[in-house]
Amino acid sequence: MGLLKAKLSKYDAPQTIMKAGLYPYFRVIESDQDTEVMIKGKKVLMFGSNSYLGLTNHPKIKEAAKKAVDKYGTGCAGSRFLNGTLDIHVELEKKLANLVQKESVVCFSTGFQVNLGVVSILAGRNDYLILDEFDHASIIEGSRLSFSKVLKFAHNDMNSLESKLKICNPESIKLIVVDGIFSMEGDIINLPEVVKLAQKYNASIMVDDAHSLGVLSKNGAGTAAHFGLTDKVDLIMGTFSKSLASLGGFIAGDEDVINYIKHNSRSLLFSASMTPASVATVLCAIDIMVNEPERIEYLWEITRYANKRFKEMGFDTGKSESPIIPLFVRDDIKALKMAQSLLHNGVFVNPVVSPGVPKENSLIRFSLMANHTKEQVDIAIDKITLCAKELGVINFAEAVHY
């Protein structure tokens, strides 16, 4: 361990930020993931969560998890491939297939493992993976494990995408992999144009709906359903750790493709399966999402309200068109200072700084849930505005109170 320890001990970036009093990670929450959380015994407004439908503490969902533990125990003690498939795993896969309107689904124990295990195996040495430059890290990691050629196109830029497709061998597999809603920028992939280009160049499409499931389309079925293009998208990926209040992920597609994935994806074959409580949670959450469409309707209402207010205050929210609203600071230190100051003043937001994004794109990530009230949003925006003014991020004389 001598050489290893000597090398790793030189990594002191976190300690440097800690000494400056600006370390914003691993903040300990002492309560459930609601619109208000407890941190160090103090109530804090939560605008840093991915629980878009606000279901993480729903009584029906908690009861479903408890019943699953009573019946199946706390874990499956094995992979889906061997001893870890329960009847409720199969039930969930059928329900998901019906939701996203695909022939077949297989569930993984995390969303990261879905992308890792799917992106890495579908294209071969003479094939191509074509990725949006802002795709999630799990897609990037999956592409690194693939033997295929990896091409990246400029974010949501269809001319750039076409330029990559043009240089591909027409006889090779070409898989375009994109996020539905991009997790930091909050914009939506231009799926209609991606589909047109895929058809023109005989390419396939995989959409990562981690942040779109439960958000886009009337029943929360995601990006393809939102655009009416489900039959044009080959693979739909989703996670359960956001709108569906649990842990895990899935991939949906044609039966033949899912059959191949089920028998070749190493992150599925060699990982323990979703716990019974996690599966039961998702089953219940899907029912609530589908049967209570007003949750999604209100999520979009509060999203439009917040985005409008931020713009009125002079914030640069980029091209966001979702409950993820980036507040561009364009300075790492200012972004860290904002996050710390806001937490001290009762607002939890996430700073996004380099190397996660280029320094000139550093931002505060503000995300909404379907159970946020307008009063909570107003309180948060007023505090964020005052903080941004103090740091010179915006130039308004004072916050506007509604």
Summary of the structure (lengths in Angstrom):
residues: 402
radius of gyration: 21.6
end to end distance: 59.3
largest distance: 63.6
contacts: 1410
relative contact order: 0.15
helix: 42%
strand: 16%
